[in-house]
């Protein structure tokens, strides 16, 4: 395989030192096909792909995939955890205060001010997690009506 060819979920799992199972492949596909999904939605997507899977198995697989850096867990304050397949970059999120919709926001290009802390306490900072809050277009329209 050349470097330009995308790897399969099974190859990514192996590369991360994880055992390849149908459930893990289905979970990885579900998260990547979704949009900041919660655990229940992920479990439903996995069940659609491979049949029965317990919620506990979904939690365990999400923990393993998150630890391996194959999925990212975000948890906006006041919201349940959500998972996304966009990993390895320094992007942020915008969250609707009304409906809870979440969207990706790219970090500033060039010099990223979000990576320059006022006091880094000696840490070597490589990522910042910023959450922007507001109303999505649908909720803004509903409130102004």
Backbone as numpy.savetxt, mean C-alpha at the origin, in Angstrom:
# Nx Ny Nz CAx CAy CAz Cx Cy Cz
15.92 -14.34 -17.91 15.08 -13.16 -17.91 15.96 -11.92 -17.91
15.63 -10.94 -18.72 16.40 -9.71 -18.76 15.87 -8.76 -17.71
16.68 -7.77 -17.39 16.30 -6.80 -16.35 15.07 -6.00 -16.76
14.79 -5.86 -18.06 13.67 -5.05 -18.50 12.34 -5.80 -18.40
12.37 -7.12 -18.29 11.13 -7.88 -18.18 10.64 -7.85 -16.74
9.33 -7.58 -16.56 8.82 -7.59 -15.20 8.83 -9.01 -14.65
9.09 -9.12 -13.36 9.08 -10.44 -12.74 7.66 -10.81 -12.34
7.44 -12.08 -12.20 6.12 -12.56 -11.80 6.00 -12.46 -10.27
4.78 -12.46 -9.75 4.62 -12.47 -8.30 5.35 -13.64 -7.64
5.33 -14.80 -8.28 6.02 -15.96 -7.71 7.52 -15.70 -7.62
8.11 -15.10 -8.66 9.54 -14.78 -8.63 9.85 -13.72 -7.57
8.94 -12.78 -7.40 9.15 -11.75 -6.38 9.09 -12.36 -4.98
8.16 -13.26 -4.77 8.07 -13.94 -3.47 9.34 -14.73 -3.19
9.79 -15.51 -4.19 11.03 -16.28 -4.03 12.20 -15.35 -3.74
12.28 -14.25 -4.50 13.37 -13.30 -4.34 13.39 -12.66 -2.95
12.22 -12.58 -2.33 12.12 -12.01 -0.98 12.32 -13.08 0.09
12.59 -14.32 -0.35 12.80 -15.41 0.61 11.52 -15.97 1.19
10.39 -15.72 0.50 9.11 -16.22 0.98 8.67 -17.44 0.19
7.96 -18.32 0.86 7.41 -19.50 0.21 6.31 -19.06 -0.75
6.30 -19.65 -1.93 5.30 -19.31 -2.93 4.08 -20.20 -2.72
2.94 -19.57 -2.46 1.68 -20.30 -2.35 0.67 -19.61 -3.24
-0.36 -20.33 -3.61 -1.42 -19.73 -4.43 -2.06 -18.55 -3.71
-2.24 -18.68 -2.39 -2.85 -17.60 -1.63 -1.97 -16.35 -1.62
-0.66 -16.50 -1.46 0.23 -15.34 -1.46 0.28 -14.67 -2.82
0.31 -15.47 -3.88 0.30 -14.90 -5.23 -1.01 -14.14 -5.45
-2.14 -14.74 -5.05 -3.44 -14.10 -5.20 -3.51 -12.83 -4.38
-2.95 -12.85 -3.18 -2.97 -11.67 -2.32 -2.15 -10.54 -2.94
-0.98 -10.86 -3.43 -0.13 -9.85 -4.06 -0.84 -9.26 -5.28
-1.45 -10.11 -6.10 -2.20 -9.62 -7.26 -3.37 -8.75 -6.85
-4.10 -9.17 -5.80 -5.26 -8.41 -5.33 -4.85 -7.02 -4.86
-3.79 -6.95 -4.07 -3.33 -5.65 -3.56 -2.90 -4.76 -4.72
-2.17 -5.32 -5.66 -1.67 -4.52 -6.80 -2.78 -4.10 -7.75
-3.82 -4.92 -7.86 -4.95 -4.56 -8.72 -5.90 -3.59 -8.04
-5.82 -3.49 -6.71 -6.74 -2.65 -5.95 -6.23 -1.24 -5.76
-6.93 -0.51 -4.92 -6.59 0.88 -4.67 -6.67 1.15 -3.18
-5.56 0.95 -2.46 -5.50 1.18 -1.02 -6.58 0.38 -0.31
-6.54 -0.93 -0.49 -7.58 -1.82 0.02 -7.41 -2.13 1.50
-8.54 -2.31 2.17 -8.55 -2.79 3.54 -8.47 -4.31 3.55
-8.29 -4.88 4.73 -8.10 -6.33 4.86 -9.32 -7.11 4.35
-10.52 -6.66 4.67 -11.73 -7.37 4.22 -11.81 -7.42 2.70
-11.51 -6.30 2.05 -11.55 -6.25 0.58 -10.46 -7.15 -0.02
-9.30 -7.18 0.62 -8.23 -8.06 0.14 -8.64 -9.51 0.29
-9.20 -9.87 1.44 -9.65 -11.25 1.66 -10.68 -11.64 0.62
-11.60 -10.76 0.32 -12.62 -11.04 -0.70 -11.98 -11.26 -2.07
-11.02 -10.42 -2.43 -10.32 -10.57 -3.70 -9.54 -11.86 -3.79
-8.91 -12.25 -2.70 -8.15 -13.51 -2.68 -9.12 -14.68 -2.81
-10.24 -14.63 -2.10 -11.25 -15.70 -2.20 -11.80 -15.82 -3.61
-11.98 -14.69 -4.29 -12.44 -14.74 -5.69 -11.43 -15.45 -6.58
-10.16 -15.36 -6.23 -9.10 -15.95 -7.05 -8.81 -17.42 -6.70
-8.81 -17.75 -5.40 -8.36 -19.10 -5.03 -9.34 -19.87 -4.14
-10.47 -19.30 -3.82 -11.40 -19.99 -2.94 -11.20 -19.58 -1.50
-11.55 -20.44 -0.59 -11.54 -20.09 0.83 -10.14 -19.77 1.35
-10.09 -18.72 2.16 -8.90 -18.38 2.93 -9.39 -17.68 4.19
-8.79 -18.01 5.31 -9.22 -17.39 6.57 -8.70 -15.97 6.65
-9.39 -15.16 7.43 -8.95 -13.79 7.64 -7.59 -13.78 8.34
-7.38 -14.73 9.24 -6.09 -14.83 9.93 -4.96 -15.10 8.93
-5.20 -15.96 7.95 -4.19 -16.25 6.94 -3.89 -15.00 6.10
-4.92 -14.20 5.83 -4.72 -12.96 5.09 -3.84 -12.01 5.89
-4.16 -11.86 7.19 -3.34 -10.99 8.05 -1.89 -11.47 8.09
-1.69 -12.77 8.23 -0.32 -13.31 8.29 0.43 -13.08 6.99
-0.24 -13.30 5.86 0.40 -13.08 4.56 0.71 -11.60 4.35
-0.22 -10.72 4.73 0.03 -9.28 4.60 1.23 -8.86 5.45
1.32 -9.42 6.64 2.47 -9.11 7.51 3.78 -9.54 6.83
3.80 -10.74 6.28 5.01 -11.25 5.62 5.35 -10.41 4.38
4.35 -10.08 3.57 4.60 -9.32 2.34 5.03 -7.89 2.66
4.47 -7.32 3.72 4.87 -5.97 4.14 6.30 -5.98 4.65
6.63 -6.96 5.49 8.00 -7.07 6.02 9.01 -7.28 4.90
8.61 -7.97 3.84 9.50 -8.22 2.71 9.57 -7.04 1.75
8.74 -6.01 1.96 8.76 -4.84 1.10 8.01 -5.02 -0.20
7.16 -6.05 -0.29 6.40 -6.27 -1.52 5.07 -5.53 -1.53
4.55 -5.19 -0.37 3.37 -4.34 -0.26 3.65 -3.30 0.82
2.88 -2.25 0.82 3.04 -1.17 1.81 1.76 -1.02 2.59
1.91 -0.91 3.90 0.78 -0.70 4.80 0.71 0.79 5.13
-0.47 1.36 4.97 -0.68 2.73 5.41 -1.83 2.71 6.40
-1.77 3.59 7.37 -2.83 3.64 8.37 -3.08 5.09 8.76
-3.91 5.77 7.94 -4.23 7.16 8.30 -4.92 7.18 9.66
-4.59 8.15 10.50 -5.21 8.22 11.82 -6.74 8.15 11.73
-7.32 7.32 12.57 -8.77 7.17 12.59 -9.31 6.22 11.54
-8.44 5.60 10.77 -8.85 4.68 9.71 -8.21 3.32 9.92
-8.85 2.27 9.43 -8.21 0.95 9.48 -7.03 0.90 8.52
-6.17 -0.06 8.73 -5.01 -0.23 7.85 -5.46 -0.51 6.42
-4.70 0.01 5.49 -4.91 -0.25 4.07 -3.58 -0.66 3.48
-3.65 -1.35 2.36 -2.44 -1.87 1.74 -2.40 -1.49 0.28
-1.18 -1.28 -0.22 -1.00 -0.91 -1.62 0.22 -1.60 -2.18
0.23 -1.73 -3.50 1.34 -2.38 -4.18 2.43 -1.42 -4.59
2.22 -0.14 -4.44 3.24 0.84 -4.83 4.24 0.96 -3.68
5.42 0.41 -3.90 6.45 0.39 -2.87 7.76 0.92 -3.45
8.68 1.27 -2.58 10.03 1.62 -3.03 10.20 3.03 -3.50
9.18 3.86 -3.36 9.34 5.26 -3.71 8.86 6.08 -2.52
9.11 7.34 -2.56 8.74 8.20 -1.44 7.48 8.97 -1.79
6.36 8.25 -1.95 5.11 8.94 -2.25 4.27 9.08 -0.99
3.29 9.95 -1.06 2.44 10.25 0.07 0.99 9.97 -0.29
0.07 10.41 0.56 -1.35 10.14 0.33 -2.20 11.35 0.67
-3.34 11.44 0.00 -4.36 12.42 0.34 -5.59 11.60 0.73
-6.21 11.99 1.85 -7.33 11.24 2.40 -8.54 12.16 2.54
-9.69 11.69 2.09 -10.93 12.46 2.23 -11.44 12.32 3.66
-11.68 13.45 4.30 -12.20 13.45 5.68 -13.63 12.91 5.76
-14.34 12.94 4.66 -15.74 12.52 4.69 -15.92 11.04 4.37
-15.46 10.60 3.21 -15.71 9.21 2.78 -14.52 8.29 3.01
-13.34 8.84 3.31 -12.16 8.03 3.57 -11.40 7.61 2.33
-11.79 8.10 1.16 -11.09 7.77 -0.08 -9.62 8.17 0.05
-8.73 7.36 -0.51 -7.29 7.60 -0.44 -6.73 7.63 -1.85
-5.83 8.56 -2.12 -5.16 8.63 -3.42 -3.68 8.89 -3.19
-2.86 8.46 -4.13 -1.42 8.68 -4.06 -1.08 10.11 -4.45
-0.06 10.66 -3.82 0.49 11.96 -4.16 2.00 11.79 -4.25
2.57 12.12 -5.39 4.02 12.02 -5.54 4.71 13.05 -4.68
5.90 12.70 -4.22 6.71 13.61 -3.43 7.23 14.72 -4.34
7.65 15.80 -3.74 8.21 16.90 -4.52 9.38 16.40 -5.35
9.50 16.89 -6.57 10.56 16.47 -7.46 11.80 17.31 -7.17
12.95 16.76 -7.47 14.19 17.48 -7.19 14.49 17.40 -5.71
14.78 18.51 -5.09 15.03 18.51 -3.65 13.71 18.28 -2.94
13.62 17.20 -2.19 12.39 16.83 -1.51 12.38 17.41 -0.10
11.66 18.51 0.10 11.67 19.14 1.42 11.13 18.22 2.52
10.30 17.26 2.16 9.76 16.36 3.17 10.82 15.43 3.74
11.97 15.33 3.09 13.04 14.49 3.61 14.07 15.28 4.42
13.86 16.57 4.55 14.76 17.40 5.33 14.04 17.78 6.62
14.30 17.02 7.66 13.64 17.27 8.95 14.30 18.45 9.64
13.52 19.18 10.45 14.10 20.30 11.18 15.13 19.81 12.19
14.95 18.61 12.71 15.94 17.98 13.59 15.87 16.47 13.33
16.89 15.92 12.70 16.87 14.50 12.35 17.32 13.59 13.48
17.74 14.17 14.61 18.17 13.40 15.79 19.23 12.35 15.45
20.03 12.63 14.42 21.10 11.73 14.03 20.67 10.62 13.09
19.40 10.58 12.74 18.90 9.55 11.83 19.33 9.85 10.40
19.54 8.82 9.61 19.75 8.95 8.18 18.39 8.72 7.53
17.68 9.78 7.20 16.29 9.70 6.73 16.26 9.34 5.25
15.46 8.31 4.91 15.33 7.92 3.51 13.88 7.90 3.04
12.94 8.15 3.93 11.53 8.17 3.54 10.75 9.01 4.53
9.73 9.69 4.04 8.83 10.46 4.89 7.41 10.03 4.57
6.58 9.99 5.58 5.18 9.62 5.36 4.33 10.84 5.68
3.77 11.41 4.63 2.96 12.62 4.76 1.54 12.26 4.35
0.58 12.73 5.12 -0.82 12.53 4.75 -1.46 13.90 4.64
-2.02 14.16 3.47 -2.78 15.38 3.24 -4.25 15.05 3.49
-4.95 15.91 4.16 -6.36 15.70 4.48 -7.21 16.74 3.78
-8.40 16.36 3.36 -9.33 17.30 2.74 -10.58 16.56 2.33
-11.27 17.09 1.34 -12.47 16.46 0.80 -12.22 16.08 -0.64
-12.62 14.85 -1.00 -12.49 14.42 -2.39 -13.48 15.20 -3.24
-13.33 15.16 -4.57 -14.24 15.92 -5.43 -15.72 15.57 -5.20
-16.03 14.29 -5.02 -17.42 13.88 -4.81 -18.00 14.45 -3.53
-17.22 14.41 -2.45 -17.71 14.93 -1.17 -17.77 16.45 -1.17
-16.84 17.10 -1.88 -16.86 18.56 -1.99 -18.11 19.01 -2.71
-18.47 18.32 -3.79 -19.66 18.65 -4.56 -20.91 18.43 -3.73
-20.95 17.32 -2.99 -22.12 17.01 -2.16 -22.31 18.05 -1.06
-21.24 18.54 -0.48 -21.34 19.53 0.60 -21.78 20.89 0.07
-21.38 21.22 -1.16 -21.74 22.55 -1.70 -23.14 22.56 -2.30
-23.74 21.38 -2.45 -25.10 21.30 -3.04 -26.15 21.62 -2.02
